[in-house]
Amino acid sequence: MKGWKTTVFGVLIAVLGALTSADMQAWIMENFPWVSGGLGTAIIILRALTTSPIFEKKGQS
């Protein structure tokens, strides 16, 4: 499935957007070390899974 990482990331963003109706700001501030650590880890994992530079398609140089 081509582009599955981007699709998964988009779904996660959509789900997190839906959760903004709850009192997420207070929850994030209470759990800030875990939230920031989790986001950083997700970015590192996505970067490790992505081997091409941003906006470059396979076959281009």
mmCIF file of the N, C-alpha and C atoms, coordinates in Angstrom:
data_MODEL
# 
_entry.id   MODEL 
# 
loop_
_atom_site.group_PDB 
_atom_site.id 
_atom_site.type_symbol 
_atom_site.label_atom_id 
_atom_site.label_alt_id 
_atom_site.label_comp_id 
_atom_site.label_asym_id 
_atom_site.label_entity_id 
_atom_site.label_seq_id 
_atom_site.pdbx_PDB_ins_code 
_atom_site.Cartn_x 
_atom_site.Cartn_y 
_atom_site.Cartn_z 
_atom_site.occupancy 
_atom_site.B_iso_or_equiv 
_atom_site.pdbx_formal_charge 
_atom_site.auth_seq_id 
_atom_site.auth_comp_id 
_atom_site.auth_asym_id 
_atom_site.auth_atom_id 
_atom_site.pdbx_PDB_model_num 
ATOM 1   N N  . MET A 1 1  ? 0.852   -1.181 0.000  1.00 0.00 ? 1  MET A N  1 
ATOM 2   C CA . MET A 1 1  ? 0.000   0.000  0.000  1.00 0.00 ? 1  MET A CA 1 
ATOM 3   C C  . MET A 1 1  ? 0.888   1.231  0.000  1.00 0.00 ? 1  MET A C  1 
ATOM 4   N N  . LYS A 1 2  ? 0.847   1.978  -1.056 1.00 0.00 ? 2  LYS A N  1 
ATOM 5   C CA . LYS A 1 2  ? 1.705   3.138  -1.201 1.00 0.00 ? 2  LYS A CA 1 
ATOM 6   C C  . LYS A 1 2  ? 1.163   4.302  -0.363 1.00 0.00 ? 2  LYS A C  1 
ATOM 7   N N  . GLY A 1 3  ? 2.041   4.937  0.376  1.00 0.00 ? 3  GLY A N  1 
ATOM 8   C CA . GLY A 1 3  ? 1.661   6.096  1.170  1.00 0.00 ? 3  GLY A CA 1 
ATOM 9   C C  . GLY A 1 3  ? 0.954   5.762  2.472  1.00 0.00 ? 3  GLY A C  1 
ATOM 10  N N  . TRP A 1 4  ? 1.117   4.553  2.976  1.00 0.00 ? 4  TRP A N  1 
ATOM 11  C CA . TRP A 1 4  ? 0.394   4.143  4.181  1.00 0.00 ? 4  TRP A CA 1 
ATOM 12  C C  . TRP A 1 4  ? 0.839   4.918  5.410  1.00 0.00 ? 4  TRP A C  1 
ATOM 13  N N  . LYS A 1 5  ? 2.109   5.309  5.469  1.00 0.00 ? 5  LYS A N  1 
ATOM 14  C CA . LYS A 1 5  ? 2.588   6.061  6.634  1.00 0.00 ? 5  LYS A CA 1 
ATOM 15  C C  . LYS A 1 5  ? 1.915   7.424  6.708  1.00 0.00 ? 5  LYS A C  1 
ATOM 16  N N  . THR A 1 6  ? 1.782   8.064  5.566  1.00 0.00 ? 6  THR A N  1 
ATOM 17  C CA . THR A 1 6  ? 1.112   9.357  5.524  1.00 0.00 ? 6  THR A CA 1 
ATOM 18  C C  . THR A 1 6  ? -0.359  9.209  5.878  1.00 0.00 ? 6  THR A C  1 
ATOM 19  N N  . THR A 1 7  ? -0.976  8.142  5.413  1.00 0.00 ? 7  THR A N  1 
ATOM 20  C CA . THR A 1 7  ? -2.380  7.897  5.721  1.00 0.00 ? 7  THR A CA 1 
ATOM 21  C C  . THR A 1 7  ? -2.578  7.679  7.213  1.00 0.00 ? 7  THR A C  1 
ATOM 22  N N  . VAL A 1 8  ? -1.728  6.880  7.820  1.00 0.00 ? 8  VAL A N  1 
ATOM 23  C CA . VAL A 1 8  ? -1.824  6.622  9.260  1.00 0.00 ? 8  VAL A CA 1 
ATOM 24  C C  . VAL A 1 8  ? -1.638  7.920  10.038 1.00 0.00 ? 8  VAL A C  1 
ATOM 25  N N  . PHE A 1 9  ? -0.661  8.716  9.653  1.00 0.00 ? 9  PHE A N  1 
ATOM 26  C CA . PHE A 1 9  ? -0.415  9.983  10.334 1.00 0.00 ? 9  PHE A CA 1 
ATOM 27  C C  . PHE A 1 9  ? -1.623  10.909 10.184 1.00 0.00 ? 9  PHE A C  1 
ATOM 28  N N  . GLY A 1 10 ? -2.214  10.955 9.000  1.00 0.00 ? 10 GLY A N  1 
ATOM 29  C CA . GLY A 1 10 ? -3.396  11.776 8.781  1.00 0.00 ? 10 GLY A CA 1 
ATOM 30  C C  . GLY A 1 10 ? -4.577  11.336 9.626  1.00 0.00 ? 10 GLY A C  1 
ATOM 31  N N  . VAL A 1 11 ? -4.767  10.029 9.744  1.00 0.00 ? 11 VAL A N  1 
ATOM 32  C CA . VAL A 1 11 ? -5.856  9.507  10.580 1.00 0.00 ? 11 VAL A CA 1 
ATOM 33  C C  . VAL A 1 11 ? -5.629  9.880  12.040 1.00 0.00 ? 11 VAL A C  1 
ATOM 34  N N  . LEU A 1 12 ? -4.395  9.760  12.494 1.00 0.00 ? 12 LEU A N  1 
ATOM 35  C CA . LEU A 1 12 ? -4.092  10.135 13.878 1.00 0.00 ? 12 LEU A CA 1 
ATOM 36  C C  . LEU A 1 12 ? -4.376  11.610 14.133 1.00 0.00 ? 12 LEU A C  1 
ATOM 37  N N  . ILE A 1 13 ? -4.000  12.463 13.204 1.00 0.00 ? 13 ILE A N  1 
ATOM 38  C CA . ILE A 1 13 ? -4.264  13.890 13.356 1.00 0.00 ? 13 ILE A CA 1 
ATOM 39  C C  . ILE A 1 13 ? -5.766  14.157 13.382 1.00 0.00 ? 13 ILE A C  1 
ATOM 40  N N  . ALA A 1 14 ? -6.523  13.470 12.530 1.00 0.00 ? 14 ALA A N  1 
ATOM 41  C CA . ALA A 1 14 ? -7.973  13.643 12.505 1.00 0.00 ? 14 ALA A CA 1 
ATOM 42  C C  . ALA A 1 14 ? -8.604  13.204 13.826 1.00 0.00 ? 14 ALA A C  1 
ATOM 43  N N  . VAL A 1 15 ? -8.145  12.084 14.368 1.00 0.00 ? 15 VAL A N  1 
ATOM 44  C CA . VAL A 1 15 ? -8.678  11.594 15.641 1.00 0.00 ? 15 VAL A CA 1 
ATOM 45  C C  . VAL A 1 15 ? -8.333  12.568 16.762 1.00 0.00 ? 15 VAL A C  1 
ATOM 46  N N  . LEU A 1 16 ? -7.110  13.039 16.773 1.00 0.00 ? 16 LEU A N  1 
ATOM 47  C CA . LEU A 1 16 ? -6.726  14.005 17.802 1.00 0.00 ? 16 LEU A CA 1 
ATOM 48  C C  . LEU A 1 16 ? -7.511  15.304 17.662 1.00 0.00 ? 16 LEU A C  1 
ATOM 49  N N  . GLY A 1 17 ? -7.809  15.696 16.433 1.00 0.00 ? 17 GLY A N  1 
ATOM 50  C CA . GLY A 1 17 ? -8.630  16.884 16.218 1.00 0.00 ? 17 GLY A CA 1 
ATOM 51  C C  . GLY A 1 17 ? -10.032 16.708 16.777 1.00 0.00 ? 17 GLY A C  1 
ATOM 52  N N  . ALA A 1 18 ? -10.575 15.513 16.653 1.00 0.00 ? 18 ALA A N  1 
ATOM 53  C CA . ALA A 1 18 ? -11.910 15.238 17.188 1.00 0.00 ? 18 ALA A CA 1 
ATOM 54  C C  . ALA A 1 18 ? -11.919 15.280 18.710 1.00 0.00 ? 18 ALA A C  1 
ATOM 55  N N  . LEU A 1 19 ? -10.788 15.002 19.311 1.00 0.00 ? 19 LEU A N  1 
ATOM 56  C CA . LEU A 1 19 ? -10.710 14.999 20.770 1.00 0.00 ? 19 LEU A CA 1 
ATOM 57  C C  . LEU A 1 19 ? -10.598 16.401 21.365 1.00 0.00 ? 19 LEU A C  1 
ATOM 58  N N  . THR A 1 20 ? -10.512 17.427 20.541 1.00 0.00 ? 20 THR A N  1 
ATOM 59  C CA . THR A 1 20 ? -10.378 18.783 21.068 1.00 0.00 ? 20 THR A CA 1 
ATOM 60  C C  . THR A 1 20 ? -11.641 19.260 21.752 1.00 0.00 ? 20 THR A C  1 
ATOM 61  N N  . SER A 1 21 ? -12.759 18.571 21.553 1.00 0.00 ? 21 SER A N  1 
ATOM 62  C CA . SER A 1 21 ? -13.983 18.966 22.238 1.00 0.00 ? 21 SER A CA 1 
ATOM 63  C C  . SER A 1 21 ? -13.896 18.675 23.734 1.00 0.00 ? 21 SER A C  1 
ATOM 64  N N  . ALA A 1 22 ? -13.054 17.727 24.116 1.00 0.00 ? 22 ALA A N  1 
ATOM 65  C CA . ALA A 1 22 ? -12.836 17.444 25.536 1.00 0.00 ? 22 ALA A CA 1 
ATOM 66  C C  . ALA A 1 22 ? -11.882 18.495 26.102 1.00 0.00 ? 22 ALA A C  1 
ATOM 67  N N  . ASP A 1 23 ? -11.615 18.439 27.367 1.00 0.00 ? 23 ASP A N  1 
ATOM 68  C CA . ASP A 1 23 ? -10.709 19.401 27.995 1.00 0.00 ? 23 ASP A CA 1 
ATOM 69  C C  . ASP A 1 23 ? -9.269  18.942 27.781 1.00 0.00 ? 23 ASP A C  1 
ATOM 70  N N  . MET A 1 24 ? -8.861  18.944 26.521 1.00 0.00 ? 24 MET A N  1 
ATOM 71  C CA . MET A 1 24 ? -7.547  18.416 26.157 1.00 0.00 ? 24 MET A CA 1 
ATOM 72  C C  . MET A 1 24 ? -6.403  19.304 26.624 1.00 0.00 ? 24 MET A C  1 
ATOM 73  N N  . GLN A 1 25 ? -6.619  20.627 26.662 1.00 0.00 ? 25 GLN A N  1 
ATOM 74  C CA . GLN A 1 25 ? -5.535  21.520 27.062 1.00 0.00 ? 25 GLN A CA 1 
ATOM 75  C C  . GLN A 1 25 ? -5.088  21.213 28.490 1.00 0.00 ? 25 GLN A C  1 
ATOM 76  N N  . ALA A 1 26 ? -6.028  21.016 29.390 1.00 0.00 ? 26 ALA A N  1 
ATOM 77  C CA . ALA A 1 26 ? -5.681  20.690 30.771 1.00 0.00 ? 26 ALA A CA 1 
ATOM 78  C C  . ALA A 1 26 ? -5.000  19.326 30.842 1.00 0.00 ? 26 ALA A C  1 
ATOM 79  N N  . TRP A 1 27 ? -5.507  18.358 30.078 1.00 0.00 ? 27 TRP A N  1 
ATOM 80  C CA . TRP A 1 27 ? -4.912  17.021 30.088 1.00 0.00 ? 27 TRP A CA 1 
ATOM 81  C C  . TRP A 1 27 ? -3.492  17.052 29.561 1.00 0.00 ? 27 TRP A C  1 
ATOM 82  N N  . ILE A 1 28 ? -3.270  17.803 28.470 1.00 0.00 ? 28 ILE A N  1 
ATOM 83  C CA . ILE A 1 28 ? -1.924  17.893 27.894 1.00 0.00 ? 28 ILE A CA 1 
ATOM 84  C C  . ILE A 1 28 ? -0.964  18.537 28.880 1.00 0.00 ? 28 ILE A C  1 
ATOM 85  N N  . MET A 1 29 ? -1.403  19.600 29.552 1.00 0.00 ? 29 MET A N  1 
ATOM 86  C CA . MET A 1 29 ? -0.515  20.261 30.512 1.00 0.00 ? 29 MET A CA 1 
ATOM 87  C C  . MET A 1 29 ? -0.193  19.341 31.692 1.00 0.00 ? 29 MET A C  1 
ATOM 88  N N  . GLU A 1 30 ? -1.147  18.533 32.117 1.00 0.00 ? 30 GLU A N  1 
ATOM 89  C CA . GLU A 1 30 ? -0.905  17.589 33.212 1.00 0.00 ? 30 GLU A CA 1 
ATOM 90  C C  . GLU A 1 30 ? 0.061   16.489 32.795 1.00 0.00 ? 30 GLU A C  1 
ATOM 91  N N  . ASN A 1 31 ? 0.034   16.103 31.533 1.00 0.00 ? 31 ASN A N  1 
ATOM 92  C CA . ASN A 1 31 ? 0.842   14.994 31.024 1.00 0.00 ? 31 ASN A CA 1 
ATOM 93  C C  . ASN A 1 31 ? 1.883   15.453 30.016 1.00 0.00 ? 31 ASN A C  1 
ATOM 94  N N  . PHE A 1 32 ? 2.337   16.694 30.130 1.00 0.00 ? 32 PHE A N  1 
ATOM 95  C CA . PHE A 1 32 ? 3.215   17.282 29.121 1.00 0.00 ? 32 PHE A CA 1 
ATOM 96  C C  . PHE A 1 32 ? 4.478   16.468 28.852 1.00 0.00 ? 32 PHE A C  1 
ATOM 97  N N  . PRO A 1 33 ? 5.176   15.958 29.878 1.00 0.00 ? 33 PRO A N  1 
ATOM 98  C CA . PRO A 1 33 ? 6.386   15.170 29.568 1.00 0.00 ? 33 PRO A CA 1 
ATOM 99  C C  . PRO A 1 33 ? 6.085   13.947 28.704 1.00 0.00 ? 33 PRO A C  1 
ATOM 100 N N  . TRP A 1 34 ? 4.970   13.268 28.959 1.00 0.00 ? 34 TRP A N  1 
ATOM 101 C CA . TRP A 1 34 ? 4.614   12.087 28.173 1.00 0.00 ? 34 TRP A CA 1 
ATOM 102 C C  . TRP A 1 34 ? 4.162   12.470 26.774 1.00 0.00 ? 34 TRP A C  1 
ATOM 103 N N  . VAL A 1 35 ? 3.398   13.557 26.669 1.00 0.00 ? 35 VAL A N  1 
ATOM 104 C CA . VAL A 1 35 ? 2.900   13.996 25.359 1.00 0.00 ? 35 VAL A CA 1 
ATOM 105 C C  . VAL A 1 35 ? 4.058   14.423 24.467 1.00 0.00 ? 35 VAL A C  1 
ATOM 106 N N  . SER A 1 36 ? 4.943   15.255 24.997 1.00 0.00 ? 36 SER A N  1 
ATOM 107 C CA . SER A 1 36 ? 6.065   15.732 24.182 1.00 0.00 ? 36 SER A CA 1 
ATOM 108 C C  . SER A 1 36 ? 7.008   14.580 23.836 1.00 0.00 ? 36 SER A C  1 
ATOM 109 N N  . GLY A 1 37 ? 7.225   13.677 24.763 1.00 0.00 ? 37 GLY A N  1 
ATOM 110 C CA . GLY A 1 37 ? 8.058   12.508 24.479 1.00 0.00 ? 37 GLY A CA 1 
ATOM 111 C C  . GLY A 1 37 ? 7.440   11.610 23.423 1.00 0.00 ? 37 GLY A C  1 
ATOM 112 N N  . GLY A 1 38 ? 6.128   11.433 23.497 1.00 0.00 ? 38 GLY A N  1 
ATOM 113 C CA . GLY A 1 38 ? 5.430   10.615 22.508 1.00 0.00 ? 38 GLY A CA 1 
ATOM 114 C C  . GLY A 1 38 ? 5.464   11.230 21.122 1.00 0.00 ? 38 GLY A C  1 
ATOM 115 N N  . LEU A 1 39 ? 5.263   12.537 21.043 1.00 0.00 ? 39 LEU A N  1 
ATOM 116 C CA . LEU A 1 39 ? 5.325   13.211 19.743 1.00 0.00 ? 39 LEU A CA 1 
ATOM 117 C C  . LEU A 1 39 ? 6.727   13.143 19.157 1.00 0.00 ? 39 LEU A C  1 
ATOM 118 N N  . GLY A 1 40 ? 7.726   13.361 19.988 1.00 0.00 ? 40 GLY A N  1 
ATOM 119 C CA . GLY A 1 40 ? 9.108   13.267 19.513 1.00 0.00 ? 40 GLY A CA 1 
ATOM 120 C C  . GLY A 1 40 ? 9.439   11.873 19.014 1.00 0.00 ? 40 GLY A C  1 
ATOM 121 N N  . THR A 1 41 ? 8.984   10.868 19.742 1.00 0.00 ? 41 THR A N  1 
ATOM 122 C CA . THR A 1 41 ? 9.218   9.484  19.335 1.00 0.00 ? 41 THR A CA 1 
ATOM 123 C C  . THR A 1 41 ? 8.518   9.176  18.014 1.00 0.00 ? 41 THR A C  1 
ATOM 124 N N  . ALA A 1 42 ? 7.286   9.654  17.854 1.00 0.00 ? 42 ALA A N  1 
ATOM 125 C CA . ALA A 1 42 ? 6.555   9.433  16.603 1.00 0.00 ? 42 ALA A CA 1 
ATOM 126 C C  . ALA A 1 42 ? 7.280   10.073 15.426 1.00 0.00 ? 42 ALA A C  1 
ATOM 127 N N  . ILE A 1 43 ? 7.813   11.264 15.629 1.00 0.00 ? 43 ILE A N  1 
ATOM 128 C CA . ILE A 1 43 ? 8.547   11.946 14.559 1.00 0.00 ? 43 ILE A CA 1 
ATOM 129 C C  . ILE A 1 43 ? 9.806   11.172 14.201 1.00 0.00 ? 43 ILE A C  1 
ATOM 130 N N  . ILE A 1 44 ? 10.523  10.680 15.209 1.00 0.00 ? 44 ILE A N  1 
ATOM 131 C CA . ILE A 1 44 ? 11.744  9.904  14.955 1.00 0.00 ? 44 ILE A CA 1 
ATOM 132 C C  . ILE A 1 44 ? 11.419  8.622  14.193 1.00 0.00 ? 44 ILE A C  1 
ATOM 133 N N  . ILE A 1 45 ? 10.348  7.936  14.584 1.00 0.00 ? 45 ILE A N  1 
ATOM 134 C CA . ILE A 1 45 ? 9.955   6.702  13.901 1.00 0.00 ? 45 ILE A CA 1 
ATOM 135 C C  . ILE A 1 45 ? 9.566   6.991  12.457 1.00 0.00 ? 45 ILE A C  1 
ATOM 136 N N  . LEU A 1 46 ? 8.772   8.044  12.234 1.00 0.00 ? 46 LEU A N  1 
ATOM 137 C CA . LEU A 1 46 ? 8.389   8.392  10.866 1.00 0.00 ? 46 LEU A CA 1 
ATOM 138 C C  . LEU A 1 46 ? 9.602   8.756  10.024 1.00 0.00 ? 46 LEU A C  1 
ATOM 139 N N  . ARG A 1 47 ? 10.573  9.444  10.602 1.00 0.00 ? 47 ARG A N  1 
ATOM 140 C CA . ARG A 1 47 ? 11.786  9.808  9.859  1.00 0.00 ? 47 ARG A CA 1 
ATOM 141 C C  . ARG A 1 47 ? 12.594  8.557  9.526  1.00 0.00 ? 47 ARG A C  1 
ATOM 142 N N  . ALA A 1 48 ? 12.643  7.598  10.452 1.00 0.00 ? 48 ALA A N  1 
ATOM 143 C CA . ALA A 1 48 ? 13.382  6.360  10.204 1.00 0.00 ? 48 ALA A CA 1 
ATOM 144 C C  . ALA A 1 48 ? 12.709  5.531  9.104  1.00 0.00 ? 48 ALA A C  1 
ATOM 145 N N  . LEU A 1 49 ? 11.392  5.571  9.030  1.00 0.00 ? 49 LEU A N  1 
ATOM 146 C CA . LEU A 1 49 ? 10.666  4.816  8.017  1.00 0.00 ? 49 LEU A CA 1 
ATOM 147 C C  . LEU A 1 49 ? 10.708  5.492  6.654  1.00 0.00 ? 49 LEU A C  1 
ATOM 148 N N  . THR A 1 50 ? 10.965  6.775  6.639  1.00 0.00 ? 50 THR A N  1 
ATOM 149 C CA . THR A 1 50 ? 10.995  7.539  5.396  1.00 0.00 ? 50 THR A CA 1 
ATOM 150 C C  . THR A 1 50 ? 12.438  7.706  4.965  1.00 0.00 ? 50 THR A C  1 
ATOM 151 N N  . THR A 1 51 ? 12.757  7.230  3.774  1.00 0.00 ? 51 THR A N  1 
ATOM 152 C CA . THR A 1 51 ? 14.144  7.278  3.327  1.00 0.00 ? 51 THR A CA 1 
ATOM 153 C C  . THR A 1 51 ? 14.409  8.379  2.318  1.00 0.00 ? 51 THR A C  1 
ATOM 154 N N  . SER A 1 52 ? 13.369  8.959  1.745  1.00 0.00 ? 52 SER A N  1 
ATOM 155 C CA . SER A 1 52 ? 13.582  9.989  0.725  1.00 0.00 ? 52 SER A CA 1 
ATOM 156 C C  . SER A 1 52 ? 13.460  11.381 1.333  1.00 0.00 ? 52 SER A C  1 
ATOM 157 N N  . PRO A 1 53 ? 14.141  12.351 0.738  1.00 0.00 ? 53 PRO A N  1 
ATOM 158 C CA . PRO A 1 53 ? 13.990  13.729 1.197  1.00 0.00 ? 53 PRO A CA 1 
ATOM 159 C C  . PRO A 1 53 ? 12.556  14.216 0.988  1.00 0.00 ? 53 PRO A C  1 
ATOM 160 N N  . ILE A 1 54 ? 12.177  15.224 1.727  1.00 0.00 ? 54 ILE A N  1 
ATOM 161 C CA . ILE A 1 54 ? 10.825  15.752 1.639  1.00 0.00 ? 54 ILE A CA 1 
ATOM 162 C C  . ILE A 1 54 ? 10.537  16.253 0.218  1.00 0.00 ? 54 ILE A C  1 
ATOM 163 N N  . PHE A 1 55 ? 9.360   15.998 -0.270 1.00 0.00 ? 55 PHE A N  1 
ATOM 164 C CA . PHE A 1 55 ? 8.859   16.401 -1.586 1.00 0.00 ? 55 PHE A CA 1 
ATOM 165 C C  . PHE A 1 55 ? 9.567   15.723 -2.756 1.00 0.00 ? 55 PHE A C  1 
ATOM 166 N N  . GLU A 1 56 ? 10.419  14.744 -2.517 1.00 0.00 ? 56 GLU A N  1 
ATOM 167 C CA . GLU A 1 56 ? 11.100  14.055 -3.616 1.00 0.00 ? 56 GLU A CA 1 
ATOM 168 C C  . GLU A 1 56 ? 10.459  12.692 -3.824 1.00 0.00 ? 56 GLU A C  1 
ATOM 169 N N  . LYS A 1 57 ? 10.102  12.403 -5.065 1.00 0.00 ? 57 LYS A N  1 
ATOM 170 C CA . LYS A 1 57 ? 9.513   11.107 -5.394 1.00 0.00 ? 57 LYS A CA 1 
ATOM 171 C C  . LYS A 1 57 ? 10.610  10.155 -5.831 1.00 0.00 ? 57 LYS A C  1 
ATOM 172 N N  . LYS A 1 58 ? 10.335  8.853  -5.754 1.00 0.00 ? 58 LYS A N  1 
ATOM 173 C CA . LYS A 1 58 ? 11.309  7.853  -6.193 1.00 0.00 ? 58 LYS A CA 1 
ATOM 174 C C  . LYS A 1 58 ? 11.644  8.061  -7.660 1.00 0.00 ? 58 LYS A C  1 
ATOM 175 N N  . GLY A 1 59 ? 12.914  7.897  -7.996 1.00 0.00 ? 59 GLY A N  1 
ATOM 176 C CA . GLY A 1 59 ? 13.339  8.025  -9.371 1.00 0.00 ? 59 GLY A CA 1 
ATOM 177 C C  . GLY A 1 59 ? 13.818  9.415  -9.732 1.00 0.00 ? 59 GLY A C  1 
ATOM 178 N N  . GLN A 1 60 ? 13.556  10.374 -8.865 1.00 0.00 ? 60 GLN A N  1 
ATOM 179 C CA . GLN A 1 60 ? 14.047  11.728 -9.105 1.00 0.00 ? 60 GLN A CA 1 
ATOM 180 C C  . GLN A 1 60 ? 15.356  11.915 -8.370 1.00 0.00 ? 60 GLN A C  1 
ATOM 181 N N  . SER A 1 61 ? 16.185  12.812 -8.862 1.00 0.00 ? 61 SER A N  1 
ATOM 182 C CA . SER A 1 61 ? 17.434  13.082 -8.154 1.00 0.00 ? 61 SER A CA 1 
ATOM 183 C C  . SER A 1 61 ? 17.591  14.552 -7.901 1.00 0.00 ? 61 SER A C  1 
# 
